[in-house]
């Protein structure tokens, strides 16, 4: 051997691994550290894309579990509307590491939750998950009781799960200047009143993001030392940015930081892994074929290819039999709930993605076509 490159496998070279292949035949993108089986209880949280991930797991017979399935009397459609079965807990979308840290701190330590509520037209909205209750809660007491149910579900889920899948979504957020509590969305968009004296924009940097995720790991492992964490980065671009950047460059900035944090955690922690769903959807090698015409929503074909890669790479690494392909009509994720309740409605349409709090920001965009 005259130099190290002579003995490298073909997937280490761009031409043989990417350029000379059909994009759908690119293989071996993931070298998984952790084996995930159908017996492992899996919980999911994070940004909108995590909803697709959970659904695809269940479609292939994996044990995704809903620890907050909701009242048994609700119809599947109402459960869907009230955000039951979207994630393993009724937190709504958790976009940033700081938001995840907040939820885990409230659930796993004596730290009390903030008393702040948003009142609008006689209804009450939770600042940390304003979209989960359509039309708001009837009272602040009902809101607080519902939040306690979610915190209890988080505690139980983290204690009983074997795998926690978290999709990192954003670095941008809004918070209370005094309490430093981070909101799920800018006050005044879904509910609440924006106050320049009280509310401030923050775009978390690498150090802050990493510190938050390290705190998250400590909190989770304190209650479950066997818990494995699988990180992904959402391939969904920002709907809008409050930074001084163009939304395209703001998206690249945000996703790059989150991707770098994920790599650092994987390198430093034996029980943390990263799956490249972000790369599969966004990389130029795939020619944007997995995006809808709005260049933001991920098509079902994209989700299917992501999950096909997931299961193939698991099988290749652990010499397992590949997971069965999804059924023609994928089972709804609530089929695998902790309580065995009725299934959720079918997979989200583009319109239904408005249930993601961040997507609400699109309503405030100027219509350049009529400008």
C-alpha positions in Angstrom: 0.0 0.0 0.0 1.5 3.3 -1.1 -1.2 5.5 0.6 -4.4 5.0 2.7 -6.8 5.8 -0.1 -5.9 2.7 -2.1 -7.8 0.4 0.3 -10.9 2.5 1.0 -14.3 1.0 0.0 -16.2 2.6 -2.9 -18.6 4.5 -0.6 -15.7 6.7 0.4 -15.4 8.2 -3.1 -17.9 10.6 -4.6 -17.8 9.2 -8.1 -18.5 5.6 -7.2 -20.8 6.3 -4.2 -22.8 9.2 -5.7 -22.1 10.5 -9.2 -22.2 7.2 -11.0 -25.3 6.0 -9.2 -29.0 6.6 -9.5 -30.0 8.8 -6.5 -32.4 6.1 -5.2 -29.6 3.5 -5.3 -27.2 5.5 -3.0 -26.6 3.1 -0.1 -24.8 2.9 3.2 -25.4 6.5 4.2 -25.9 5.4 7.8 -23.6 3.3 9.9 -25.9 2.8 12.9 -24.3 2.5 16.3 -27.5 1.2 18.0 -29.7 -1.7 17.1 -33.4 -0.9 17.1 -35.7 -3.8 17.0 -39.5 -4.3 16.7 -39.6 -5.1 20.4 -38.0 -1.8 21.5 -40.5 0.7 22.8 -39.9 3.9 20.8 -41.0 7.4 21.7 -40.8 10.4 19.4 -40.7 14.2 19.8 -39.6 17.2 17.9 -40.5 19.3 14.9 -43.1 18.5 12.3 -41.0 15.9 10.4 -41.0 13.7 13.5 -44.6 13.0 12.9 -43.7 11.3 9.6 -41.0 9.3 11.2 -43.3 7.9 13.9 -45.9 6.9 11.3 -43.4 5.1 9.1 -42.1 3.1 12.1 -45.6 1.9 12.9 -46.3 1.1 9.3 -43.4 -1.4 9.4 -44.5 -3.0 12.7 -42.2 -1.2 15.1 -43.3 -0.4 18.6 -43.9 3.3 18.6 -45.8 4.2 21.7 -48.2 7.0 22.6 -48.1 7.7 26.3 -50.8 10.3 26.1 -53.5 8.8 23.9 -56.3 11.1 25.2 -59.8 10.4 26.5 -61.3 7.2 25.3 -64.5 8.9 24.2 -62.9 11.0 21.5 -63.3 10.0 17.9 -60.2 9.5 15.9 -60.8 12.8 14.1 -61.1 14.7 17.3 -57.9 13.1 18.7 -56.2 14.3 15.6 -57.5 17.8 15.9 -56.5 17.9 19.6 -52.9 16.7 18.9 -53.3 13.3 20.5 -51.2 10.7 18.8 -49.1 13.2 17.0 -46.0 12.6 19.2 -45.6 10.3 22.1 -46.6 13.1 24.4 -49.1 16.0 23.8 -46.4 18.7 23.8 -47.1 19.9 20.3 -44.0 20.5 18.2 -40.7 20.9 20.1 -38.6 23.0 17.7 -35.4 23.7 19.6 -33.1 22.0 22.1 -34.0 24.7 24.7 -37.7 23.8 24.4 -37.0 20.1 24.9 -34.8 21.0 27.9 -37.7 23.0 29.3 -40.2 20.2 29.0 -37.9 17.7 30.6 -36.9 20.0 33.4 -40.6 20.5 34.3 -41.3 16.8 34.0 -38.3 15.3 35.7 -37.3 17.9 38.4 -39.1 19.9 41.1 -38.9 23.0 38.9 -42.5 24.4 38.6 -44.0 25.3 35.3 -44.5 29.0 34.5 -47.9 30.4 35.5 -48.2 32.4 32.3 -51.2 31.8 30.1 -52.5 33.6 27.1 -56.1 34.7 27.2 -58.0 35.6 24.1 -61.8 36.1 23.7 -62.4 34.3 27.0 -60.3 31.3 26.1 -56.9 30.3 27.5 -53.9 29.1 25.5 -50.7 27.4 26.7 -47.7 29.5 25.6 -45.6 26.4 25.3 -48.0 24.4 23.1 -50.7 26.9 21.9 -51.9 24.8 19.1 -52.8 21.6 21.0 -56.3 22.7 22.1 -58.3 24.2 19.2 -60.2 27.2 20.4 -58.2 27.3 23.7 -59.0 25.9 27.1 -62.1 26.9 29.1 -60.0 28.1 32.0 -56.4 28.6 33.2 -57.0 25.8 35.7 -58.0 23.4 32.9 -54.9 24.4 31.0 -52.6 23.8 33.9 -54.3 20.4 34.6 -53.8 19.4 31.0 -50.1 20.4 31.1 -49.6 18.2 34.2 -51.0 15.3 32.3 -48.5 15.8 29.6 -45.6 16.1 32.1 -46.8 12.8 33.7 -46.8 11.2 30.3 -43.2 12.4 29.6 -42.0 10.9 32.9 -43.6 7.6 32.2 -42.5 7.5 28.6 -38.8 8.2 29.4 -38.8 5.6 32.1 -40.3 2.9 30.0 -38.9 3.6 26.5 -35.8 2.0 25.0 -35.4 4.5 22.2 -36.0 8.3 22.1 -36.1 9.8 18.6 -35.8 13.6 18.6 -36.0 15.7 15.5 -34.0 18.9 15.8 -35.9 21.6 13.9 -34.9 25.2 14.6 -32.4 27.5 16.3 -34.7 30.6 16.3 -37.3 31.2 19.0 -39.0 33.8 21.2 -38.7 34.0 24.9 -39.7 36.0 28.0 -36.9 38.4 28.9 -37.3 38.0 32.6 -38.1 34.3 33.1 -36.1 33.2 30.0 -38.9 30.7 29.3 -39.0 29.9 25.6 -42.3 29.9 23.7 -43.5 27.5 21.0 -44.3 30.4 18.7 -44.0 34.2 18.7 -46.6 35.7 21.0 -49.4 37.4 19.0 -49.4 34.9 16.1 -51.6 32.0 17.3 -52.6 33.7 20.6 -51.2 36.1 23.2 -50.1 39.7 22.8 -46.7 40.6 21.6 -44.9 43.0 24.0 -41.5 44.5 22.9 -40.6 45.2 26.5 -41.3 41.6 27.6 -40.6 39.4 24.6 -37.3 39.0 22.8 -36.0 37.0 19.8 -33.1 34.6 20.2 -31.2 32.7 17.6 -29.3 30.1 19.6 -25.6 29.5 18.7 -23.7 26.3 18.7 -22.5 26.5 22.3 -26.0 27.1 23.6 -27.5 24.4 21.5 -24.9 21.9 22.6 -25.2 22.8 26.3 -29.0 22.4 26.1 -28.7 18.9 24.5 -26.1 17.8 27.0 -28.5 18.8 29.8 -31.3 16.9 28.0 -29.2 13.8 27.9 -28.4 14.1 31.6 -32.0 14.5 32.5 -33.2 11.5 30.5 -30.4 9.2 31.7 -31.1 10.2 35.2 -34.4 8.3 35.0 -33.4 5.7 32.4 -29.8 4.7 32.1 -30.6 2.2 29.3 -32.3 4.8 27.0 -30.8 5.2 23.5 -31.2 8.5 21.7 -31.6 8.8 18.0 -31.2 12.3 16.6 -32.4 13.6 13.2 -32.5 17.1 11.7 -35.7 18.2 10.1 -35.3 18.8 6.3 -38.2 21.2 6.4 -36.9 24.8 5.7 -37.9 27.7 8.0 -41.3 29.2 7.2 -40.1 32.6 8.2 -37.1 34.1 10.0 -36.9 36.9 12.5 -33.2 37.3 12.0 -31.7 39.8 9.6 -31.0 37.1 7.0 -32.8 36.0 3.9 -35.0 33.0 4.9 -32.9 30.7 2.6 -29.6 31.6 4.3 -31.2 31.6 7.7 -32.4 28.1 7.0 -28.9 26.9 6.1 -27.5 28.6 9.2 -30.0 26.9 11.5 -29.8 23.4 10.0 -26.0 23.5 9.8 -25.7 24.3 13.5 -28.1 21.6 14.5 -26.3 19.1 12.3 -23.0 20.0 13.9 -24.4 19.6 17.4 -25.8 16.2 16.5 -22.3 15.1 15.3 -20.6 16.3 18.4 -23.1 14.4 20.6 -22.7 11.2 18.5 -18.9 11.4 18.8 -19.0 11.9 22.5 -21.8 9.6 23.7 -22.1 5.9 23.2 -25.9 5.9 23.5 -26.5 8.7 21.0 -26.8 8.2 17.2 -27.7 10.3 14.2 -29.8 9.3 11.2 -29.3 11.4 8.1 -32.9 12.0 7.0 -31.9 15.6 6.5 -29.2 14.8 4.0 -31.4 12.4 2.1 -34.1 14.9 1.5 -32.1 18.1 1.0 -28.9 17.0 -0.8 -28.5 18.1 -4.4 -27.8 14.5 -5.4 -31.5 13.9 -5.0 -32.4 16.9 -7.3 -35.1 18.1 -4.9 -37.4 15.2 -6.0 -38.7 14.7 -2.4 -40.2 18.2 -2.0 -43.6 19.4 -2.9 -43.9 22.4 -5.3 -43.7 24.8 -2.4 -40.1 23.5 -1.9 -40.8 23.0 1.8 -43.2 20.1 2.4 -41.7 16.7 2.2 -43.6 14.3 -0.1 -44.7 10.8 1.0 -42.2 9.4 -1.5 -39.5 11.2 0.4 -40.6 9.9 3.8 -40.8 6.4 2.3 -37.3 6.6 0.9 -35.9 7.9 4.2 -37.4 5.0 6.1 -36.3 2.5 3.5 -32.8 3.7 4.0 -33.3 3.5 7.8 -34.3 -0.1 7.8 -31.8 -1.2 5.1 -28.9 0.3 6.9 -30.0 -1.3 10.2 -30.2 -4.6 8.5 -26.8 -4.2 6.9 -25.1 -3.3 10.2 -26.7 -5.9 12.4 -27.3 -8.6 9.8 -31.0 -8.6 10.5 -33.9 -9.4 8.2 -35.0 -6.1 6.7 -38.3 -4.7 8.0 -41.4 -5.5 6.0 -42.4 -2.7 3.6 -45.3 -0.5 4.6 -48.8 -1.7 3.9 -50.7 -0.1 1.0 -52.7 1.8 3.6 -50.2 2.5 6.4 -51.7 1.8 9.9 -52.4 4.9 11.9 -49.9 5.6 14.7 -52.4 5.3 17.5 -52.7 1.6 16.7 -49.6 1.3 18.8 -50.6 3.5 21.7 -50.0 2.6 25.3 -53.8 2.3 25.8 -54.7 0.7 22.5 -57.2 3.4 21.5 -58.7 4.1 18.1 -56.3 5.0 15.3 -55.6 8.5 14.1 -56.6 9.9 10.7 -54.5 9.3 7.6 -51.1 10.9 7.0 -50.9 14.7 7.1 -51.8 16.6 3.9 -50.1 19.8 3.1 -53.0 21.7 4.5 -53.0 19.7 7.7 -49.4 20.7 8.3 -50.8 24.1 9.4 -51.2 22.3 12.7 -47.5 22.9 13.1 -47.2 26.1 15.0 -44.3 27.4 12.8 -46.4 27.0 9.7 -48.9 29.6 11.0 -46.2 32.2 10.3 -46.8 31.7 6.5 -50.1 33.4 6.9 -48.3 36.7 7.7 -46.2 36.7 4.5 -46.8 39.4 1.9 -48.3 38.2 -1.4 -45.6 39.1 -3.8 -47.7 37.9 -6.7 -50.0 40.8 -6.3 -47.3 43.3 -5.4 
